[in-house]
Amino acid sequence: EIAFDNQMAMQVKRKAPVYPLYYWTVDGWDVELLYQKETINKDGHSVTTYHNRVTAVIVLDPCCKYPVGYATGDHETPELIREALRNAVKHTAELWGAMHKPHQLQTDRYGKGTLTPFYEAVSDKYTPARAKNAKSKVVEPYFNQLNKIFQLFPNWSGHGVKSKQQPNTEYLNKVRHSFPDYQGVCEQVEQVINLERKKKIDAYMLAYTEMPNSDKITISHEFFLEA
């Protein structure tokens, strides 16, 4: 049934909102960029591994497909999701001089019990995605767009296990000693997000100016700290 729904069944057709802040969607992703990490094994010897990847949580506004918030970490955690949404809300203040929250927020069901009060505070209406519905969150196809940029980096790990578009493993092995460390790969992610924002910010700002003022939900600094 799940495979039928995701691959064959007709989906409700949706259009991206023409104005920002009407709908945000959030998801985590293991970025296809490798970094090297040095650890100490049980014998006390230093061991360097080169297959490590960071997780990026992206907050996407489908209006202009603008990455309004993000955070990077070792793996997806409730705190990393909170950090990404805090980044999004603070970025709205950088754009428009006041912090805003969206009308609708959609996430998957990861950490739903712990995070639901936070999601409800950061949005006017929180809508969790239906379980195991791969098509519900438009942020997932956006990861594929980001990956086209990430593949320009020499430490790109590939595009999924089953994809035909893969890097040369011999080349990766040859250049692995030049892979960035954890901080370096986080900076690569930040670089790409900033590039995306720069490319889309004019259209995003214009859409905001055309948005009805009555639909703009601003929040105070005190509310931000409390929530």
Backbone bond lengths (Angstrom), bond angles and torsions (degrees), N, CA, C in turn:
res aa  C-N    CA-C-N  psi(-1)  N-CA   C-N-CA  omega(-1)  CA-C   N-CA-C  phi
1 E - - - 1.463 - - 1.531 111.13 -
2 I 1.349 116.05 -42.26 1.458 119.90 -179.50 1.524 110.58 -64.27
3 A 1.356 115.96 -45.03 1.463 119.86 179.22 1.525 110.71 -63.23
4 F 1.321 117.56 -38.94 1.467 120.86 178.58 1.531 110.49 -63.05
5 D 1.327 116.68 -45.62 1.466 120.48 -179.27 1.530 111.05 -61.98
6 N 1.336 116.86 -40.75 1.461 120.45 -174.62 1.514 113.77 -79.78
7 Q 1.344 117.98 -26.88 1.454 120.61 -172.70 1.526 114.40 -112.33
8 M 1.324 117.56 -30.64 1.461 119.94 -171.06 1.531 113.72 -117.46
9 A 1.308 116.84 -37.63 1.463 119.85 -170.89 1.528 111.08 -67.07
10 M 1.317 115.35 147.52 1.456 121.83 176.97 1.524 109.42 -69.60
11 Q 1.311 116.54 134.13 1.453 121.01 179.45 1.531 109.71 -101.33
12 V 1.323 114.53 152.98 1.455 119.43 173.07 1.526 108.39 -64.75
13 K 1.312 116.78 127.94 1.462 120.61 -177.77 1.532 109.91 -77.07
14 R 1.323 115.29 132.29 1.454 120.14 179.97 1.522 109.82 -126.64
15 K 1.316 115.74 150.63 1.453 121.87 173.93 1.521 108.38 -114.55
16 A 1.310 116.37 142.88 1.456 119.67 177.30 1.523 109.47 -65.30
17 P 1.327 118.17 142.97 1.474 120.21 177.87 1.525 110.50 -62.48
18 V 1.320 115.39 144.92 1.470 119.98 -179.61 1.527 111.15 -83.48
19 Y 1.336 117.31 -14.02 1.457 121.67 179.04 1.528 109.80 -118.03
20 P 1.323 117.38 150.24 1.463 119.96 176.37 1.518 111.84 -71.67
21 L 1.341 114.99 164.34 1.467 122.81 171.95 1.524 114.44 73.98
22 Y 1.329 118.00 0.83 1.454 118.72 176.35 1.532 110.88 -78.90
23 Y 1.334 116.03 -31.34 1.461 119.56 -174.26 1.522 109.65 -155.83
24 W 1.329 116.40 124.96 1.461 122.27 172.43 1.520 108.93 -117.84
25 T 1.310 116.76 146.45 1.455 121.35 175.37 1.525 108.80 -129.86
26 V 1.325 116.73 144.02 1.460 122.80 -171.64 1.523 109.62 -129.15
27 D 1.336 115.77 139.47 1.460 119.41 174.04 1.527 109.42 -160.40
28 G 1.323 115.36 157.53 1.451 121.96 176.54 1.517 110.78 -102.98
29 W 1.326 116.30 154.62 1.470 121.63 -173.43 1.510 109.31 -152.26
30 D 1.331 117.02 132.14 1.457 121.81 172.84 1.524 107.96 -78.88
31 V 1.324 115.97 105.95 1.463 121.93 -172.81 1.524 110.04 -65.48
32 E 1.336 116.20 136.64 1.461 121.32 -178.04 1.531 112.24 -81.29
33 L 1.314 114.79 52.55 1.466 121.80 174.62 1.526 107.82 -130.43
34 L 1.316 116.65 131.02 1.456 121.57 -177.09 1.531 110.92 -93.02
35 Y 1.329 115.57 147.20 1.463 119.71 172.53 1.520 109.27 -137.22
36 Q 1.316 115.90 157.05 1.461 120.57 -179.33 1.523 110.21 -96.73
37 K 1.332 113.94 144.19 1.470 120.31 -177.99 1.522 109.50 -138.92
38 E 1.299 115.06 133.78 1.467 120.35 179.38 1.524 109.88 -101.26
39 T 1.322 116.98 128.03 1.453 122.21 178.20 1.531 109.37 -130.06
40 I 1.315 115.92 166.94 1.461 122.20 177.01 1.524 108.03 -108.45
41 N 1.332 116.64 122.46 1.464 119.86 -179.00 1.528 110.84 -79.76
42 K 1.340 116.03 -179.15 1.469 120.83 -174.95 1.524 112.66 -65.42
43 D 1.336 116.76 -19.39 1.468 120.39 177.93 1.523 112.56 -89.83
44 G 1.335 115.90 1.60 1.449 119.65 179.47 1.514 114.48 84.52
45 H 1.342 117.03 11.28 1.458 121.31 -179.27 1.533 110.75 -94.11
46 S 1.312 115.16 146.66 1.461 120.34 177.31 1.537 109.73 -78.87
47 V 1.348 115.06 129.07 1.468 121.25 -179.74 1.522 108.71 -126.97
48 T 1.309 117.01 128.83 1.464 121.55 178.14 1.520 109.84 -105.86
49 T 1.320 116.20 127.45 1.466 121.56 176.61 1.522 108.83 -111.73
50 Y 1.333 115.10 151.67 1.466 120.56 -172.47 1.535 112.90 -124.17
51 H 1.324 117.33 7.02 1.466 120.73 -174.93 1.529 112.25 -102.40
52 N 1.315 117.85 10.12 1.466 121.88 -172.59 1.532 111.64 -75.99
53 R 1.334 115.73 146.24 1.466 122.03 178.89 1.519 109.73 -136.09
54 V 1.321 116.21 148.52 1.461 120.88 176.87 1.529 109.16 -94.60
55 T 1.324 114.62 161.34 1.459 121.29 173.12 1.523 108.64 -105.19
56 A 1.309 116.15 132.85 1.466 121.39 174.66 1.519 109.07 -114.09
57 V 1.306 116.58 128.73 1.462 121.72 171.37 1.520 107.06 -99.11
58 I 1.324 116.29 122.30 1.464 122.02 -175.84 1.530 109.42 -112.21
59 V 1.319 116.03 133.93 1.467 122.31 171.08 1.523 106.59 -105.11
60 L 1.322 116.16 112.69 1.468 120.88 -174.86 1.521 110.56 -109.06
61 D 1.326 115.47 131.75 1.463 121.07 168.15 1.522 106.76 -97.21
62 P 1.347 118.62 112.03 1.471 120.04 -177.12 1.522 113.53 -60.07
63 C 1.330 117.92 -18.98 1.457 119.94 171.50 1.523 107.65 -66.25
64 C 1.318 116.10 112.14 1.472 123.54 -176.94 1.527 112.59 69.10
65 K 1.356 117.37 5.41 1.480 121.22 -175.12 1.536 109.77 48.96
66 Y 1.306 114.74 54.27 1.460 121.90 -175.20 1.526 110.00 -95.36
67 P 1.358 118.02 124.31 1.467 120.14 178.06 1.528 110.69 -78.45
68 V 1.309 115.88 90.81 1.462 120.54 -171.60 1.526 111.81 -76.67
69 G 1.341 117.80 -21.86 1.457 120.10 179.26 1.512 111.55 -151.45
70 Y 1.339 116.20 156.57 1.467 120.40 178.59 1.517 109.77 -163.17
71 A 1.319 116.21 161.80 1.459 123.65 172.59 1.515 107.64 -157.32
72 T 1.321 117.62 148.17 1.466 121.93 179.07 1.522 109.67 -122.02
73 G 1.337 115.38 147.65 1.456 121.04 179.83 1.513 111.21 -161.79
74 D 1.326 115.83 -178.83 1.467 121.29 179.64 1.523 111.66 -65.56
75 H 1.336 116.49 -39.47 1.459 121.64 -179.42 1.532 107.52 -158.29
76 E 1.319 115.37 168.72 1.458 119.78 -177.01 1.520 110.21 -74.07
77 T 1.311 116.25 127.79 1.456 123.12 178.13 1.525 108.73 -138.35
78 P 1.331 117.57 160.51 1.468 118.60 174.36 1.522 112.80 -56.75
79 E 1.330 117.43 -37.18 1.463 119.97 -179.53 1.525 111.63 -67.76
80 L 1.339 117.12 -35.58 1.465 119.92 178.39 1.527 110.31 -66.32
81 I 1.322 116.84 -37.22 1.470 121.08 177.02 1.529 109.98 -66.08
82 R 1.331 115.97 -43.20 1.469 119.02 176.55 1.531 110.88 -60.11
83 E 1.331 115.79 -41.73 1.466 119.95 -179.84 1.525 111.34 -61.71
84 A 1.335 117.11 -41.23 1.466 120.73 179.55 1.527 111.05 -64.43
85 L 1.328 116.97 -40.97 1.462 119.87 -179.78 1.525 111.14 -72.41
86 R 1.323 117.30 -34.77 1.472 118.90 173.68 1.530 110.06 -62.65
87 N 1.331 115.44 -41.13 1.460 119.53 177.44 1.521 111.03 -60.44
88 A 1.338 116.47 -39.41 1.464 120.74 -179.75 1.527 111.54 -65.02
89 V 1.327 115.81 -47.08 1.464 119.65 -178.13 1.532 110.63 -65.01
90 K 1.336 116.62 -41.63 1.466 119.29 178.30 1.528 111.52 -66.88
91 H 1.341 116.26 -32.33 1.469 119.02 178.59 1.527 111.16 -67.22
92 T 1.336 117.32 -31.85 1.478 118.58 176.80 1.526 110.33 -63.20
93 A 1.330 116.90 -32.67 1.471 119.35 176.87 1.518 110.64 -70.40
94 E 1.330 117.32 -35.39 1.466 120.72 176.23 1.529 110.74 -64.06
95 L 1.338 116.03 -35.23 1.460 120.39 -178.60 1.524 112.49 -77.93
96 W 1.337 116.51 -44.46 1.462 120.15 -166.81 1.525 114.90 -124.61
97 G 1.331 117.59 7.20 1.459 120.46 174.58 1.511 115.25 81.83
98 A 1.321 117.96 -3.34 1.464 122.09 177.26 1.522 108.34 -149.65
99 M 1.314 116.00 148.23 1.462 119.74 178.65 1.529 110.29 -75.36
100 H 1.334 114.86 139.13 1.458 121.86 179.99 1.525 109.36 -124.68
101 K 1.314 115.45 160.63 1.454 120.07 169.30 1.528 108.69 -129.19
102 P 1.333 117.39 153.26 1.467 120.09 -175.23 1.531 111.90 -79.22
103 H 1.316 114.71 160.70 1.460 119.81 174.75 1.526 110.71 -69.38
104 Q 1.327 116.94 -40.05 1.458 120.59 -177.39 1.521 109.97 -135.16
105 L 1.316 115.45 137.97 1.458 122.48 176.39 1.522 108.60 -124.97
106 Q 1.343 116.30 131.37 1.461 120.20 177.64 1.519 110.08 -124.48
107 T 1.327 116.20 134.23 1.457 122.93 177.26 1.525 108.41 -135.79
108 D 1.351 115.45 172.83 1.451 118.05 168.22 1.531 107.98 -80.45
109 R 1.325 116.79 -169.28 1.460 119.59 -173.25 1.520 113.43 -97.94
110 Y 1.323 116.69 12.69 1.467 120.09 176.94 1.529 109.89 -64.74
111 G 1.324 116.65 126.67 1.458 121.38 177.94 1.511 114.40 61.82
112 K 1.352 116.29 25.23 1.463 119.85 -172.27 1.531 112.32 -58.53
113 G 1.332 117.04 -41.95 1.455 119.18 -178.30 1.515 112.78 -63.86
114 T 1.333 116.10 -40.88 1.461 121.20 -178.90 1.519 112.07 -75.30
115 L 1.341 116.27 -38.73 1.462 120.61 -169.51 1.524 114.34 -94.16
116 T 1.322 118.66 -14.44 1.466 120.10 -175.07 1.528 113.24 -54.18
117 P 1.342 120.66 -46.25 1.479 119.00 177.82 1.524 112.64 -59.16
118 F 1.335 116.04 -36.34 1.468 119.78 178.02 1.518 110.85 -68.25
119 Y 1.341 117.22 -44.53 1.463 121.10 178.59 1.529 110.93 -60.04
120 E 1.325 116.24 -40.51 1.470 120.19 -178.69 1.524 111.32 -69.46
121 A 1.341 117.01 -28.71 1.464 119.92 177.96 1.514 111.89 -76.21
122 V 1.341 116.60 -33.75 1.471 120.81 -173.29 1.526 111.62 -86.69
123 S 1.338 118.19 -4.88 1.472 120.79 -178.82 1.523 109.43 -140.85
124 D 1.327 115.43 162.45 1.458 119.73 176.51 1.521 110.53 -76.36
125 K 1.345 116.35 -33.53 1.470 120.56 178.95 1.519 108.38 -144.02
126 Y 1.322 117.14 122.86 1.463 122.03 178.55 1.524 110.10 -98.76
127 T 1.354 116.66 128.32 1.457 122.39 -177.83 1.527 109.54 -127.35
128 P 1.339 117.87 99.34 1.476 117.96 176.09 1.522 110.75 -68.76
129 A 1.322 116.03 145.50 1.464 120.28 177.81 1.525 109.92 -70.85
130 R 1.322 116.14 150.86 1.462 119.66 175.46 1.519 109.59 -63.84
131 A 1.308 116.70 140.69 1.464 121.70 -176.41 1.528 111.27 -57.41
132 K 1.349 115.59 134.62 1.462 124.05 174.50 1.533 112.79 62.63
133 N 1.338 116.35 26.03 1.459 120.85 176.96 1.523 108.53 -99.96
134 A 1.320 116.76 97.69 1.466 121.36 -172.81 1.524 112.97 -70.00
135 K 1.342 117.56 -18.04 1.458 119.75 -175.59 1.523 113.47 -97.02
136 S 1.329 117.08 -0.06 1.463 118.67 -170.33 1.520 113.34 -75.61
137 K 1.331 117.75 -30.59 1.460 120.38 -174.40 1.532 110.00 -106.15
138 V 1.321 115.65 119.64 1.463 119.57 -177.44 1.515 112.17 -74.44
139 V 1.332 117.35 -7.87 1.465 119.56 178.76 1.529 111.10 -70.09
140 E 1.338 118.33 -27.35 1.466 119.96 -176.95 1.533 112.48 -64.71
141 P 1.345 120.96 -45.71 1.468 119.43 173.65 1.533 112.78 -61.74
142 Y 1.329 116.41 -26.76 1.467 119.41 179.07 1.529 110.95 -65.69
143 F 1.329 117.20 -31.98 1.461 119.84 176.81 1.529 110.99 -59.30
144 N 1.329 116.67 -35.43 1.465 119.72 178.18 1.531 111.07 -64.25
145 Q 1.322 116.47 -36.09 1.461 119.74 177.68 1.535 110.98 -66.78
146 L 1.332 115.80 -41.94 1.460 119.24 177.95 1.519 110.84 -63.26
147 N 1.314 116.63 -36.20 1.459 120.20 -176.71 1.526 112.11 -65.15
148 K 1.331 116.88 -26.90 1.467 119.90 176.87 1.528 110.90 -66.46
149 I 1.328 115.98 -27.40 1.467 120.01 175.95 1.522 109.81 -81.85
150 F 1.335 116.29 -42.04 1.459 120.04 -178.00 1.526 112.18 -62.35
151 Q 1.339 117.37 -27.56 1.460 118.54 -177.13 1.529 112.54 -70.14
152 L 1.321 117.04 -7.17 1.465 120.54 175.35 1.527 111.81 -78.94
153 F 1.343 117.10 -14.89 1.458 120.29 178.77 1.529 110.03 -83.31
154 P 1.343 117.98 144.83 1.470 120.30 -178.10 1.525 113.64 -66.74
155 N 1.334 118.89 -17.25 1.461 121.72 -179.80 1.528 112.60 -99.32
156 W 1.345 116.36 21.09 1.474 120.65 177.30 1.519 109.65 -67.92
157 S 1.332 116.38 132.12 1.461 120.75 -172.33 1.521 114.10 -94.30
158 G 1.337 117.62 -10.00 1.459 119.42 -178.18 1.517 110.91 124.16
159 H 1.303 114.98 -179.06 1.461 121.17 -175.81 1.533 109.51 -122.62
160 G 1.330 115.81 70.93 1.459 119.41 -178.93 1.520 111.28 78.31
161 V 1.314 115.58 152.61 1.467 121.12 -175.51 1.525 112.12 -64.28
162 K 1.338 117.17 -37.80 1.465 121.13 -173.27 1.523 113.67 -88.98
163 S 1.321 117.38 -5.76 1.454 119.87 -175.84 1.527 111.09 -72.05
164 K 1.320 115.60 146.27 1.464 121.00 175.71 1.527 111.36 -77.37
165 Q 1.336 115.96 -19.49 1.465 120.52 -177.42 1.524 108.72 -90.55
166 Q 1.336 117.01 94.74 1.446 122.32 -176.76 1.526 110.23 -128.73
167 P 1.329 117.37 151.58 1.457 119.86 176.90 1.530 110.84 -73.87
168 N 1.288 116.08 164.38 1.459 121.38 176.95 1.533 108.98 -74.92
169 T 1.336 116.93 115.47 1.462 120.28 -175.73 1.529 111.90 -65.25
170 E 1.323 116.81 -33.28 1.466 119.28 177.73 1.528 110.63 -65.23
171 Y 1.338 115.29 -39.42 1.468 119.23 178.14 1.529 110.38 -65.85
172 L 1.358 116.77 -44.24 1.460 119.94 178.86 1.525 111.17 -58.24
173 N 1.318 115.75 -42.71 1.460 119.96 -179.76 1.541 110.93 -64.69
174 K 1.317 115.47 -33.87 1.462 120.66 -178.60 1.528 111.93 -70.47
175 V 1.341 116.29 -37.65 1.464 119.89 -174.38 1.527 112.93 -101.49
176 R 1.324 118.07 6.83 1.462 120.25 -172.94 1.527 113.32 -60.46
177 H 1.343 116.73 -28.73 1.463 118.76 -179.84 1.530 112.38 -69.12
178 S 1.330 116.37 -14.46 1.464 120.09 176.87 1.530 112.16 -96.05
179 F 1.353 117.56 1.16 1.460 120.17 177.86 1.528 109.35 -58.76
180 P 1.322 117.74 144.93 1.465 119.74 176.38 1.526 111.07 -69.44
181 D 1.330 115.43 165.54 1.460 119.51 171.82 1.525 108.85 -85.05
182 Y 1.323 115.89 -171.53 1.470 119.93 -177.18 1.523 111.72 -57.31
183 Q 1.322 116.67 -48.58 1.464 120.12 -179.43 1.521 110.93 -62.36
184 G 1.340 116.23 -38.15 1.457 120.03 -179.10 1.516 112.67 -64.90
185 V 1.336 117.17 -39.62 1.461 119.18 -179.40 1.530 110.85 -72.98
186 C 1.344 116.54 -32.05 1.468 119.04 174.15 1.532 110.81 -63.51
187 E 1.322 116.07 -36.13 1.465 120.23 177.27 1.526 111.16 -68.40
188 Q 1.326 117.67 -32.53 1.464 120.35 175.34 1.529 110.54 -63.71
189 V 1.342 116.23 -43.60 1.464 120.59 177.76 1.520 110.09 -61.50
190 E 1.333 116.72 -45.98 1.464 121.16 179.05 1.525 110.89 -59.91
191 Q 1.319 116.36 -39.71 1.468 121.16 179.61 1.528 110.94 -60.98
192 V 1.317 116.62 -43.16 1.469 120.45 -178.67 1.530 110.81 -70.35
193 I 1.330 117.29 -41.23 1.465 120.09 177.69 1.521 110.49 -61.62
194 N 1.326 117.09 -43.66 1.470 120.14 178.59 1.531 111.27 -64.00
195 L 1.323 116.51 -36.01 1.465 120.60 176.36 1.526 110.63 -63.96
196 E 1.330 116.65 -43.15 1.463 121.41 177.94 1.529 110.76 -62.55
197 R 1.308 116.10 -44.16 1.459 119.65 180.00 1.525 111.27 -63.22
198 K 1.310 116.10 -43.89 1.462 120.14 -178.87 1.524 110.83 -62.12
199 K 1.331 116.61 -37.33 1.459 121.64 -177.61 1.529 111.84 -70.41
200 K 1.333 117.05 -28.83 1.466 120.66 -171.01 1.525 113.81 -113.00
201 I 1.315 117.43 -4.26 1.458 119.29 -169.78 1.526 112.87 -66.83
202 D 1.335 119.06 -34.94 1.468 120.45 -178.40 1.528 110.59 -63.06
203 A 1.330 116.89 -46.55 1.467 120.49 179.27 1.529 110.65 -65.52
204 Y 1.321 116.09 -37.51 1.467 120.91 -178.95 1.531 110.79 -67.17
205 M 1.318 116.41 -42.36 1.466 120.61 179.20 1.524 111.31 -67.53
206 L 1.335 116.56 -38.91 1.464 120.35 178.08 1.525 110.79 -63.25
207 A 1.329 116.44 -41.35 1.465 120.07 179.06 1.526 110.46 -62.44
208 Y 1.325 117.07 -35.72 1.460 120.25 178.65 1.527 111.39 -65.76
209 T 1.333 117.36 -40.27 1.466 120.10 -179.45 1.530 111.41 -65.92
210 E 1.327 116.74 -28.40 1.466 120.95 179.95 1.525 112.60 -87.54
211 M 1.313 117.22 -8.04 1.466 122.54 -178.30 1.528 110.13 -74.78
212 P 1.327 118.67 137.70 1.473 120.05 177.58 1.532 110.97 -57.87
213 N 1.319 116.58 132.45 1.462 120.37 -179.00 1.521 112.33 -59.72
214 S 1.321 116.36 -30.50 1.465 120.29 -178.79 1.528 112.00 -67.22
215 D 1.336 117.16 -17.23 1.461 120.60 -179.44 1.528 112.71 -94.15
216 K 1.311 118.25 -1.06 1.462 121.33 -179.02 1.531 109.46 -89.67
217 I 1.339 115.97 117.81 1.458 121.16 -177.63 1.528 108.78 -103.01
218 T 1.319 116.38 102.39 1.462 120.27 179.03 1.529 109.18 -93.66
219 I 1.335 115.34 154.96 1.454 120.68 178.33 1.526 108.63 -129.65
220 S 1.308 115.22 152.36 1.463 120.84 -178.49 1.527 110.19 -83.43
221 H 1.322 114.83 163.61 1.471 120.21 176.89 1.529 109.90 -63.32
222 E 1.318 116.69 -37.12 1.460 121.07 179.46 1.521 110.82 -63.79
223 F 1.333 117.22 -43.48 1.474 120.68 178.07 1.520 110.48 -63.66
224 F 1.332 116.91 -40.55 1.464 120.91 179.13 1.527 110.97 -59.02
225 L 1.330 116.59 -46.49 1.467 120.83 -179.08 1.527 111.15 -65.78
226 E 1.328 116.12 -39.69 1.467 119.70 -178.82 1.525 111.27 -69.07
227 A 1.336 116.43 -41.36 1.476 120.06 -175.43 1.519 112.47 -78.34
